[in-house]
Structures are given as C-alpha cells and as structure tokens.
C-alpha cells in the first residue's frame, strides 16, 4: 500500500510540474509572442494516474478530470480521434 501511495505522490508532482509548464508556455505565447511547443497529454496523464492511484475513494473517482483540465490533453485526444476517423473514411 505504501508503494501505491508513493507512486500517486510522484505522478502528482510530475504531472503538476508539466501542468505548470504548459500554463507558462501559453502565457509566454500570448504575452510575448514566443514560438515553441507545449507538452501535450503528459500533464493530464500523470495527474490522472495520480488521482487513480489515490487511496482516498472520493479522490480516485475523479481520475478523468485532469484529462479535461489540461490545456493540451483534451484537444490532442480530439485531434487523434478525428485523424483516425478521417483516415478510415478515406479508405
């Protein structure tokens, strides 16, 4: 049980760092017109893993929430689904 708690904390910290990096990137693009790329999906996945591994039932039931809150995660999933659907329809 302790190892699960440790993994939950580690995934939460890593996901939080990537989440903050994505927000800082968006701010730098909007305010300073800098070019670059964000870190898609990683923050949402790590935070979802952290919540899913949480041993608190009320917390672990919201494992899906970071996937929608991450700025890049939901659009990336939608684009991947759309591309997959588009490729199947072109065959």
Buried (B, 14 or more C-beta within 10 A) or exposed (E): EEEEEEEBEBBBEBBBBBBEBBBEBEEEBEEEEEEEEBBBBBBBBBBBBBBBBBEEEEBBEEBEBBBEBBBBBBEBBEEEEEEEEEEEEEE
